[in-house]
Amino acid sequence: MEKKLYPLGTIVYLKEGTQKVMVIGRGVVYQDEETESEVFVDYMGCSYPAGIDPNQTIFFNEENIDQVVHEGFSDEEEQRFVKVYEEWESDITIPKKKID
């Protein structure tokens, strides 16, 4: 199965999740609290419909998505971003965080 990068605004259920999550960031690099090292993930999200809460940021990868409820807006800029993102992801030296 080919990897798909979902647009901002996409709403998903994560595996074993009961709350909808909205994609608000992609290719997020952050300091992992468990390992204290820099890692990256496919997505950053927030609870839907509550919205952004700085204390409740949700980090996840494509393989953590169980169901796409709504796919966000996509246009030519989105298609261009996906191409740039794919290049960035293939060149990045920061490890991808595995999320169970």
N, C-alpha and C positions, 0 to 999 in steps of 0.2 A: 504494500500500500504506500502510495506516494505521500510525503509529508505536505501538509497544507498549512500555510501561515494565515490565520484568521485575522480579519481587519479589526481595528478598534471598534468598540461598541458591540462586538459579538457577545452573545449571552449563552453560557454553557452550564451544564451540570458536570461536576467532577465525579470521578468514580467514587462510589460509596458516599456521595454528597447528597444533601437534602435541600441545600440553598443554591439559588441561581447565582452565578458569578459573571460579571461583565469585564471583558478585556479592556484595560486602560493603558497597557504598555506592552511592548514586545522587545525581545532581545535585551532583557534587563540584566545589567551587571551590578552586583551588590556584594557587601561583606557578609558572608555566611556566619551566623552567630555560633553554630555548632563547631565549625572548623577554624573560624577566625581568618579565613582566606577568601579571596575574591572568586566568585562563581558567576555563572550566568544561567538564566532560564528562558524558556520560550516566551512566557507570558507573566504579566503582573495583572491582578484583577482586584475588584472590590465586590462586596455584597450587592446583589440587586434585589429589591429596588432601593435599598438604604443609601447606597452611594459610598463615596470615599470617606474612610475613617483612617487617619494616619497610623492608628494603633492596630489596625486589622487588615493590613495589606496581605493579599494572597498571591503567592508565587507558585507557578505550575508549568508543566511541560505538556506538549501535545499528547503524549501517551497517558496523561492523567485525565484527559477529557473523555467523559462517558457519552454525552449527548450535546449536540448543538441545538439550542432552542431558537436562536435568531442570529443570522449572520449580519455583521455590521456593514456599513456603506463601503462600496468599492468603486473606484474610478481609475483613470489613467495614472494619477499620482500614486494610488495604492499599488498598481501593477509595477510601476517603476520602483517603489519602495521594496517590494518583494524581491525584485532582482538584486538590488543593492544589499538587502538583508542576507540573501543566500550567499553572496560573495563574502560578506562580513563573517557569517557563521562558518564558512569553510576555511577562513584564514585566522580566526580567533584562537589565541593560545590559552585563554582562561578556560578552566574546566567547566563543563555543564553539570549543574547540580542534579543528582538523581533524587526524585521525590517519590516516596512510596505512598 
